[in-house]
Amino acid sequence: MTRKKKPDAAGSDPEKKTAPVGKPIKKPRKKGRKAAAAKETADKLRADPSLVPGGDDAAAREKILADAAALLEAEDKAKSDADERNPVLPSIRTNPLGCAVILKARFFTKNGLPQVVYYCQNWYCYYEELWALRMDDDMDGFVHNRLSLCRTVDSEGDLQDFVVSRANVSEVMYHISDISKVPSHIEAPFFHLRPKPEAMDASGKMVTLGQITDMLTGEQWSNQEVFMPNGADWRFNAKAKEPKLWHKFLGQLFGDRRDELDLLQEWFGYVLSGDTWAQKGLILIGPKRAGKGVTGRVLKSLLGKSMVTSPALRAIGDRFGLEDAVDKRLCLMNDARLSNRQDIMAVIENLLRIIAGDPVNIDRKNKPALSAHELKMRVMLISNSMPQFSDDSDAITSRFLILKLSESFYGREDTKLADKLEKELPGIALWAIEGYKRLMKRGRFEEPKSSKDARDEWYTENNPVAEFLEDCCVVARGQKVTMPELASAYETWRESRKLNAMPNHVLSRKIAAMLGAQIKRFSGDGKSGRRLEGLGLKKNQAF
């Protein structure tokens, strides 16, 4: 059985490049003697019909003219086919830009549309109906292989194989990048075929095979004309069937907890849309084999694997931890463990910036850093237990919505369920669009009570000082306490829970960060020490 050839990664058609790399290129013949003679005869006959054998026989004359035209057409086609397979480039020494223009037009253009874009010092190729990132080495190989198919004219006017040297490949690569470059200040997505690239509002736009779809209006654009990196490898269908297996799966996870199911539906739509205005992340928590992984995998497939980055939580705080986040729409993390204090501070700082949509500086290996780059990415954590952040305020915990799964299907799980659900992706997309429309109409996420309770519990677990205030203190106008009294009460409380000791000044700073304007701090008189107003100790405390 003959295997069907596929287009290569640059989007061009391998059937057009029949000359094997590394073998001599068969050069097209110059016009044959027969064709030249036929042309000469035809010209004479047009000038003097009496030269036609048989006198003024018009039929004979037309036959000779037709034969001459057929020979000329065949010769021109042979030459055209040879130029199509093995284009003739100008001298690389005198006209390297011309070489790049011809090479791009011949091998990196399809149906009149360019298949390659150079943006933010990265190469992108339109391949299998999506714009995908290509490494420098990939493009180097593409250009090298195409140049090996080309010819050039020497000083004597003869056709010769193009010399594919390291220097020549680099020179052509430089000029292709220059004529394919889009300025970095233009944010993707943008219409890259217009005289000047024109930005497109990415909000509410879903990217699937060959299409960009507005999730609110249903309007569609070709994603070959609109440059938007990455996307889903399934095709959108506005009349897709209802995803019955997906609904059955969700029913097993949430039962009759409709508010939690609605939150998940709206979250799927929010992530699929590319929006970041809500400035929220999601934590999906539960025991092993509770459906967390399947849910995450379906969302990843719905969005497109190329649209998702999945680092370990601690990697978010590393120097190059955000490099893979460029052009992604979802940061999906299954590892919620942190090793030390340094990890925690760096992770919290970057998570807050990402979720809030603030610009971040992104260091890239062997490339200049991206300064003040705004990541259009949402954050989702999947874990068996809540991540342990040590945050004096509720800045990080307030950014997350929380869904808790309670039932484990360990020992009776369907290991092929995720694969089965991927067949329903077009229908699941319609389900997510329904949630997105509801979210946009309301203008905010409607958080279930279970999520609020889980977040309050998480905040207390992450912050022992907050737990101490809840157990031992009263926050109210008219309450007073000195720092020595407060520190003594905290010391007794933390010993009962076997927690690490905390210096008095750190305790005071943390309490001030949490309570803010609810309390006032006053200097002491030298005997009683500093006192706090608006905060007091509960009576009859039992530790």
C-alpha positions as CSV (number, residue, x, y, z in Angstrom):
1,M,0.0,0.0,0.0
2,T,1.4,3.4,-0.9
3,R,1.5,5.8,1.9
4,K,0.0,9.2,1.2
5,K,2.4,12.1,1.3
6,K,1.7,14.9,3.7
7,P,2.6,18.5,3.4
8,D,5.8,19.3,5.2
9,A,6.0,21.5,8.3
10,A,6.4,24.7,6.4
11,G,3.0,24.2,4.7
12,S,4.3,23.6,1.1
13,D,3.5,20.7,-1.1
14,P,6.3,18.0,-1.4
15,E,4.8,16.8,-4.7
16,K,6.2,20.0,-6.3
17,K,9.8,19.2,-5.3
18,T,10.6,16.0,-7.1
19,A,14.4,16.4,-7.4
20,P,16.0,14.5,-4.4
21,V,18.2,16.5,-2.1
22,G,21.9,15.9,-2.8
23,K,21.4,14.6,-6.4
24,P,22.1,16.6,-9.5
25,I,19.1,18.6,-10.8
26,K,18.0,17.7,-14.2
27,K,18.1,20.9,-16.1
28,P,15.4,21.8,-18.7
29,R,16.4,21.5,-22.3
30,K,16.7,24.6,-24.4
31,K,14.1,24.9,-27.1
32,G,14.4,21.8,-29.3
33,R,15.3,21.9,-32.9
34,K,11.8,20.7,-33.9
35,A,10.1,23.5,-31.9
36,A,12.5,26.1,-33.3
37,A,12.0,24.9,-36.9
38,A,8.2,24.8,-36.4
39,K,8.3,28.4,-35.1
40,E,10.4,29.5,-38.1
41,T,8.1,27.8,-40.5
42,A,5.0,29.2,-38.8
43,D,6.4,32.7,-39.0
44,K,7.1,32.3,-42.7
45,L,3.7,30.9,-43.5
46,R,2.0,33.8,-41.7
47,A,4.1,36.2,-43.7
48,D,3.6,34.4,-47.1
49,P,0.7,31.9,-47.3
50,S,1.8,30.9,-50.8
51,L,4.7,28.9,-49.3
52,V,2.3,26.3,-47.9
53,P,2.7,23.0,-49.8
54,G,-0.3,22.6,-52.0
55,G,-0.6,26.2,-52.9
56,D,-3.4,28.2,-51.3
57,D,-4.8,25.2,-49.4
58,A,-6.1,26.9,-46.2
59,A,-6.7,23.6,-44.4
60,A,-3.0,22.5,-44.9
61,R,-1.8,25.9,-43.7
62,E,-3.9,25.8,-40.5
63,K,-2.7,22.2,-39.8
64,I,1.0,23.3,-40.0
65,L,0.3,26.4,-37.8
66,A,-1.6,24.2,-35.2
67,D,1.3,21.7,-35.1
68,A,3.8,24.5,-34.6
69,A,1.7,26.0,-31.8
70,A,1.4,22.6,-30.1
71,L,5.2,22.1,-30.1
72,L,5.8,25.6,-28.7
73,E,3.2,25.1,-26.0
74,A,4.7,21.7,-25.0
75,E,8.2,23.3,-24.9
76,D,7.0,26.2,-22.7
77,K,5.2,23.8,-20.3
78,A,8.4,21.8,-19.9
79,K,10.3,24.9,-19.1
80,S,7.6,26.1,-16.7
81,D,7.5,22.7,-14.9
82,A,11.3,22.8,-14.5
83,D,11.2,26.3,-13.1
84,E,8.4,25.2,-10.7
85,R,10.5,22.3,-9.4
86,N,13.9,24.0,-9.5
87,P,13.5,27.8,-9.6
88,V,16.3,29.9,-10.9
89,L,17.7,32.4,-8.3
90,P,19.7,35.5,-8.9
91,S,23.3,35.7,-7.7
92,I,23.4,35.4,-3.9
93,R,26.4,37.7,-3.9
94,T,24.8,40.6,-5.8
95,N,21.1,40.0,-5.0
96,P,20.4,38.0,-1.8
97,L,17.1,39.8,-1.2
98,G,15.9,38.6,-4.7
99,C,16.9,35.0,-3.7
100,A,14.7,35.3,-0.5
101,V,11.8,36.8,-2.4
102,I,11.7,34.0,-5.0
103,L,12.3,31.3,-2.4
104,K,9.4,32.5,-0.2
105,A,7.1,32.9,-3.1
106,R,7.8,29.5,-4.5
107,F,8.1,27.3,-1.3
108,F,6.5,29.3,1.5
109,T,3.4,30.6,-0.2
110,K,0.2,28.7,-0.9
111,N,-2.8,30.0,-2.8
112,G,-1.3,33.4,-2.8
113,L,-1.0,33.5,1.0
114,P,2.3,33.4,2.9
115,Q,2.9,30.4,5.1
116,V,5.5,31.9,7.3
117,V,5.6,34.9,9.7
118,Y,8.6,36.2,11.8
119,Y,7.2,37.7,15.0
120,C,8.9,38.7,18.3
121,Q,12.0,36.9,17.1
122,N,10.1,33.7,16.6
123,W,9.2,31.8,13.4
124,Y,5.6,30.7,12.8
125,C,4.4,28.5,10.0
126,Y,0.9,27.9,8.8
127,Y,0.7,24.1,9.0
128,E,-2.4,21.9,8.9
129,E,-4.7,25.0,9.3
130,L,-3.0,26.4,12.4
131,W,-0.2,28.9,13.0
132,A,2.5,26.9,14.9
133,L,5.8,27.9,16.5
134,R,8.9,26.7,14.7
135,M,12.4,26.5,16.2
136,D,15.2,28.3,14.4
137,D,16.8,24.9,13.6
138,D,13.5,23.8,11.9
139,M,13.5,26.9,9.6
140,D,17.2,26.5,8.9
141,G,16.5,23.0,7.7
142,F,13.5,24.1,5.6
143,V,15.5,26.8,3.9
144,H,18.5,24.5,3.4
145,N,16.4,21.8,1.7
146,R,14.6,24.3,-0.6
147,L,17.8,25.9,-1.7
148,S,19.2,22.5,-2.7
149,L,16.4,22.4,-5.3
150,C,17.3,25.7,-6.8
151,R,19.5,26.8,-9.6
152,T,21.4,29.9,-10.5
153,V,23.0,31.4,-13.6
154,D,26.8,31.6,-13.7
155,S,28.9,34.3,-15.2
156,E,28.8,32.7,-18.6
157,G,25.0,32.5,-18.6
158,D,24.8,28.7,-17.9
159,L,22.4,27.2,-15.3
160,Q,24.1,25.7,-12.3
161,D,23.0,24.1,-9.0
162,F,22.7,26.7,-6.3
163,V,25.6,26.4,-3.8
164,V,24.0,25.5,-0.5
165,S,26.7,26.6,2.0
166,R,26.3,27.7,5.6
167,A,26.9,31.3,4.7
168,N,24.3,31.2,1.8
169,V,21.6,29.6,4.0
170,S,22.2,32.2,6.7
171,E,22.1,35.1,4.2
172,V,18.8,33.9,2.7
173,M,17.3,33.2,6.2
174,Y,18.1,36.7,7.2
175,H,16.3,38.3,4.3
176,I,13.3,35.9,4.6
177,S,12.9,37.0,8.2
178,D,13.1,40.6,7.1
179,I,10.4,40.4,4.5
180,S,8.2,38.2,6.8
181,K,8.6,40.3,9.9
182,V,5.7,41.9,11.8
183,P,6.7,44.6,14.4
184,S,6.6,43.4,18.0
185,H,4.5,46.3,19.2
186,I,1.5,44.9,17.2
187,E,-0.2,42.4,19.5
188,A,-1.5,39.1,18.1
189,P,-4.0,38.4,16.6
190,F,-3.7,40.7,13.6
191,F,-4.6,40.8,9.9
192,H,-1.1,40.2,8.5
193,L,-2.0,40.4,4.7
194,R,-3.1,44.0,4.7
195,P,-0.6,46.7,3.6
196,K,0.0,47.3,7.3
197,P,-0.7,44.6,9.9
198,E,-3.9,45.5,11.7
199,A,-4.7,44.2,15.2
200,M,-7.8,42.3,15.9
201,D,-9.6,42.2,19.3
202,A,-8.9,38.8,20.7
203,S,-11.7,38.9,23.3
204,G,-14.3,36.2,22.8
205,K,-12.4,34.6,19.9
206,M,-12.1,30.8,19.7
207,V,-9.4,29.3,17.5
208,T,-10.0,25.9,15.8
209,L,-8.8,24.3,12.6
210,G,-8.9,26.9,9.8
211,Q,-11.3,29.2,11.7
212,I,-11.5,32.0,14.3
213,T,-15.0,32.2,15.7
214,D,-16.6,35.0,17.7
215,M,-18.3,33.1,20.6
216,L,-21.0,35.8,21.0
217,T,-21.9,36.6,17.4
218,G,-20.8,33.5,15.6
219,E,-18.9,35.6,13.0
220,Q,-15.9,33.7,11.5
221,W,-12.6,34.5,9.9
222,S,-9.9,32.4,8.2
223,N,-7.0,31.9,10.6
224,Q,-4.7,31.9,7.6
225,E,-5.5,35.6,6.9
226,V,-5.5,36.4,10.7
227,F,-2.3,35.5,12.5
228,M,-3.1,34.0,15.8
229,P,-0.6,31.5,17.1
230,N,-1.7,28.0,18.1
231,G,-5.2,26.7,18.4
232,A,-7.4,23.5,18.7
233,D,-7.0,20.6,16.3
234,W,-10.7,20.0,15.8
235,R,-13.2,21.7,13.6
236,F,-16.0,23.9,14.9
237,N,-19.5,22.9,14.1
238,A,-22.3,25.2,15.2
239,K,-24.8,22.3,14.8
240,A,-22.8,19.7,16.7
241,K,-24.6,16.9,18.6
242,E,-25.3,17.2,22.3
243,P,-22.3,15.7,24.3
244,K,-24.2,13.1,26.2
245,L,-21.2,11.3,27.6
246,W,-19.8,14.6,28.9
247,H,-23.1,15.5,30.6
248,K,-23.2,12.0,32.2
249,F,-19.6,12.5,33.4
250,L,-20.4,15.9,35.0
251,G,-23.5,14.4,36.7
252,Q,-21.2,11.9,38.4
253,L,-18.9,14.6,39.6
254,F,-21.4,17.2,40.8
255,G,-24.7,15.4,41.3
256,D,-27.4,18.0,42.0
257,R,-24.9,20.8,42.9
258,R,-26.0,23.0,40.0
259,D,-24.2,26.1,41.1
260,E,-20.9,24.3,41.0
261,L,-21.6,22.8,37.6
262,D,-22.6,26.3,36.3
263,L,-19.3,27.7,37.5
264,L,-17.3,25.0,35.7
265,Q,-19.3,25.7,32.5
266,E,-18.6,29.4,32.7
267,W,-14.9,28.7,33.4
268,F,-14.6,26.5,30.3
269,G,-16.2,29.3,28.2
270,Y,-14.0,32.0,29.8
271,V,-10.8,30.0,29.1
272,L,-11.9,29.2,25.5
273,S,-12.7,32.8,24.8
274,G,-9.2,34.2,25.4
275,D,-10.6,36.8,27.8
276,T,-8.8,37.9,31.0
277,W,-11.1,40.6,32.3
278,A,-12.5,38.6,35.2
279,Q,-9.0,38.3,36.8
280,K,-9.7,34.9,38.3
281,G,-8.1,31.5,38.5
282,L,-9.6,28.2,39.3
283,I,-8.5,25.4,41.7
284,L,-10.0,21.9,41.2
285,I,-9.4,19.9,44.3
286,G,-10.3,16.3,45.2
287,P,-9.1,12.8,46.0
288,K,-7.4,10.6,43.5
289,R,-9.4,9.3,40.6
290,A,-12.1,11.9,41.3
291,G,-12.3,13.1,37.7
292,K,-9.9,16.1,38.1
293,G,-7.4,14.8,35.5
294,V,-10.1,14.0,32.9
295,T,-11.6,17.4,33.3
296,G,-8.3,19.1,32.8
297,R,-7.5,16.9,29.8
298,V,-10.8,17.7,28.1
299,L,-10.2,21.5,28.7
300,K,-6.7,21.2,27.3
301,S,-8.0,19.4,24.2
302,L,-10.9,21.8,23.8
303,L,-8.5,24.8,23.8
304,G,-5.8,23.0,21.8
305,K,-2.7,21.4,23.3
306,S,-0.5,24.1,21.7
307,M,-2.5,26.7,23.7
308,V,-1.7,25.2,27.1
309,T,1.5,25.3,29.2
310,S,1.8,22.8,32.1
311,P,4.7,23.7,34.4
312,A,5.2,22.6,38.0
313,L,3.8,25.3,40.3
314,R,7.3,26.0,41.7
315,A,8.7,26.6,38.2
316,I,6.5,29.7,37.8
317,G,9.0,31.5,40.1
318,D,12.1,30.4,38.1
319,R,14.0,32.8,35.9
320,F,12.9,31.2,32.6
321,G,9.6,29.8,34.1
322,L,7.4,32.0,32.0
323,E,9.1,31.5,28.6
324,D,6.7,28.8,27.5
325,A,3.7,30.9,28.6
326,V,4.0,33.2,25.5
327,D,1.1,32.8,23.1
328,K,-0.7,30.4,25.5
329,R,-4.2,30.8,26.9
330,L,-4.1,28.4,29.8
331,C,-1.5,27.6,32.5
332,L,-2.7,24.2,33.7
333,M,-0.7,22.9,36.7
334,N,-1.2,19.5,38.3
335,D,1.6,19.9,40.8
336,A,0.7,22.2,43.7
337,R,3.7,21.5,45.9
338,L,6.3,24.2,46.9
339,S,9.6,23.5,48.5
340,N,10.7,26.6,50.4
341,R,10.0,30.2,51.2
342,Q,11.9,31.6,48.3
343,D,9.8,29.5,45.9
344,I,6.6,30.7,47.5
345,M,7.4,34.4,47.2
346,A,8.4,34.3,43.6
347,V,5.4,32.0,42.7
348,I,2.9,34.3,44.4
349,E,4.3,37.4,42.7
350,N,4.1,35.9,39.2
351,L,0.7,34.3,39.8
352,L,-0.7,37.7,40.9
353,R,0.7,39.4,37.8
354,I,-0.6,36.8,35.4
355,I,-4.1,36.5,36.8
356,A,-4.4,40.3,37.1
357,G,-3.2,40.8,33.5
358,D,-0.3,42.9,34.6
359,P,2.8,43.2,32.3
360,V,5.7,40.9,33.1
361,N,9.3,40.7,32.0
362,I,9.9,37.3,30.4
363,D,13.5,36.0,30.2
364,R,14.1,33.7,27.3
365,K,17.1,31.4,26.8
366,N,19.5,32.6,24.1
367,K,17.0,35.4,23.1
368,P,16.4,38.9,24.3
369,A,13.9,39.2,27.1
370,L,10.3,40.3,26.4
371,S,9.8,43.5,28.4
372,A,6.5,44.5,29.9
373,H,4.7,41.6,28.1
374,E,1.1,41.0,28.9
375,L,0.3,37.3,29.1
376,K,-3.2,36.5,27.8
377,M,-3.4,33.4,30.0
378,R,-5.6,32.0,32.7
379,V,-4.4,29.9,35.6
380,M,-5.9,26.6,36.7
381,L,-4.6,24.3,39.5
382,I,-5.5,20.7,39.8
383,S,-4.4,18.9,43.0
384,N,-5.3,16.4,45.7
385,S,-4.8,19.1,48.4
386,M,-4.8,22.9,48.5
387,P,-1.4,24.6,47.7
388,Q,0.4,26.0,50.7
389,F,1.0,29.7,50.1
390,S,2.3,31.8,53.0
391,D,0.6,35.2,52.3
392,D,0.1,37.8,54.9
393,S,-2.9,39.2,53.1
394,D,-5.6,37.4,51.1
395,A,-4.3,38.8,47.8
396,I,-3.6,35.4,46.3
397,T,-6.4,33.4,47.8
398,S,-9.0,36.0,46.8
399,R,-8.0,35.5,43.1
400,F,-9.1,31.9,43.0
401,L,-12.4,30.2,42.6
402,I,-12.5,26.7,44.1
403,L,-14.3,23.6,43.1
404,K,-14.1,20.5,45.4
405,L,-14.8,17.0,44.2
406,S,-15.6,14.5,46.9
407,E,-16.2,11.0,45.3
408,S,-13.2,8.8,44.2
409,F,-13.8,6.3,41.4
410,Y,-10.5,4.5,42.2
411,G,-10.8,0.9,41.1
412,R,-13.8,1.5,38.9
413,E,-12.6,4.3,36.7
414,D,-12.9,4.3,32.9
415,T,-9.3,4.7,31.8
416,K,-10.4,5.4,28.2
417,L,-12.9,8.1,29.2
418,A,-10.8,11.1,28.2
419,D,-10.3,9.6,24.7
420,K,-14.0,9.0,24.3
421,L,-14.8,12.6,25.5
422,E,-12.5,14.1,22.9
423,K,-14.9,12.8,20.2
424,E,-17.5,15.1,21.6
425,L,-15.3,18.3,21.6
426,P,-17.5,20.2,19.1
427,G,-20.5,19.6,21.3
428,I,-18.6,20.4,24.5
429,A,-17.6,23.7,22.8
430,L,-21.2,24.7,22.3
431,W,-21.8,23.8,26.0
432,A,-18.9,26.1,26.9
433,I,-20.1,28.9,24.7
434,E,-23.5,28.8,26.5
435,G,-21.6,29.3,29.8
436,Y,-19.6,32.1,28.3
437,K,-22.7,34.0,27.1
438,R,-24.2,33.7,30.6
439,L,-21.0,35.0,32.2
440,M,-20.8,37.9,29.8
441,K,-24.4,38.8,30.5
442,R,-23.9,38.8,34.2
443,G,-20.5,40.5,34.0
444,R,-18.8,38.4,36.8
445,F,-18.5,34.8,38.1
446,E,-21.3,33.9,40.5
447,E,-19.3,32.0,43.1
448,P,-21.0,29.1,44.9
449,K,-21.1,29.2,48.7
450,S,-19.0,26.0,48.8
451,S,-16.2,27.9,46.9
452,K,-16.3,30.8,49.3
453,D,-16.2,28.5,52.3
454,A,-13.3,26.6,50.8
455,R,-11.4,29.8,50.1
456,D,-11.9,31.0,53.7
457,E,-10.6,27.7,55.0
458,W,-7.6,27.8,52.6
459,Y,-6.7,31.3,53.7
460,T,-6.7,30.3,57.4
461,E,-4.6,27.2,56.7
462,N,-2.1,29.3,54.8
463,N,-1.9,31.9,57.4
464,P,-1.5,30.8,61.1
465,V,-1.8,34.5,62.2
466,A,-5.2,34.7,60.6
467,E,-6.2,31.5,62.5
468,F,-4.9,33.0,65.7
469,L,-7.0,36.1,65.2
470,E,-10.1,34.1,64.6
471,D,-9.5,31.8,67.7
472,C,-8.2,34.3,70.2
473,C,-9.0,37.9,69.3
474,V,-11.9,40.3,68.8
475,V,-11.7,42.9,66.1
476,A,-14.0,45.7,67.1
477,R,-14.0,49.4,67.9
478,G,-13.2,50.1,71.6
479,Q,-11.0,47.0,71.9
480,K,-7.4,47.4,73.1
481,V,-4.4,45.2,73.6
482,T,-0.6,45.8,74.2
483,M,1.9,44.0,72.0
484,P,3.4,42.1,75.0
485,E,-0.1,40.7,75.8
486,L,-0.8,39.9,72.2
487,A,2.6,38.2,71.8
488,S,2.2,36.2,74.9
489,A,-1.2,34.9,73.8
490,Y,0.2,34.0,70.4
491,E,3.1,32.2,71.9
492,T,0.7,30.0,74.0
493,W,-1.6,29.4,71.0
494,R,1.2,28.4,68.6
495,E,2.9,26.0,71.1
496,S,-0.4,24.2,71.5
497,R,-0.4,23.7,67.7
498,K,3.4,23.0,67.5
499,L,4.0,25.9,65.1
500,N,7.3,27.7,64.6
501,A,8.0,30.8,66.8
502,M,7.5,34.2,65.3
503,P,9.3,37.5,66.4
504,N,7.1,40.1,67.9
505,H,7.8,42.7,65.1
506,V,6.9,40.1,62.4
507,L,3.6,39.3,64.3
508,S,2.8,43.0,64.5
509,R,3.5,43.5,60.8
510,K,1.4,40.5,59.7
511,I,-1.6,41.6,61.8
512,A,-1.3,45.2,60.4
513,A,-1.2,43.8,56.8
514,M,-4.3,41.7,57.4
515,L,-6.5,44.1,59.4
516,G,-5.3,47.4,57.8
517,A,-7.5,50.4,58.8
518,Q,-9.5,48.3,61.3
519,I,-6.8,48.8,63.9
520,K,-4.5,51.6,65.0
521,R,-1.0,51.2,66.5
522,F,0.3,53.5,69.2
523,S,3.7,53.8,70.8
524,G,3.8,52.7,74.5
525,D,4.8,54.7,77.6
526,G,7.9,52.6,78.3
527,K,6.1,50.3,80.7
528,S,3.2,48.7,78.8
529,G,4.9,48.8,75.4
530,R,3.2,49.5,72.0
531,R,-0.6,49.0,72.0
532,L,-3.2,48.3,69.4
533,E,-6.6,49.8,69.3
534,G,-9.5,48.1,67.5
535,L,-8.1,44.7,68.5
536,G,-8.6,42.8,71.8
537,L,-8.2,39.3,73.3
538,K,-11.1,37.0,73.9
539,K,-11.7,36.0,77.6
540,N,-11.5,32.5,78.9
541,Q,-9.4,31.2,76.0
542,A,-8.9,27.5,75.9
543,F,-6.0,26.2,73.8
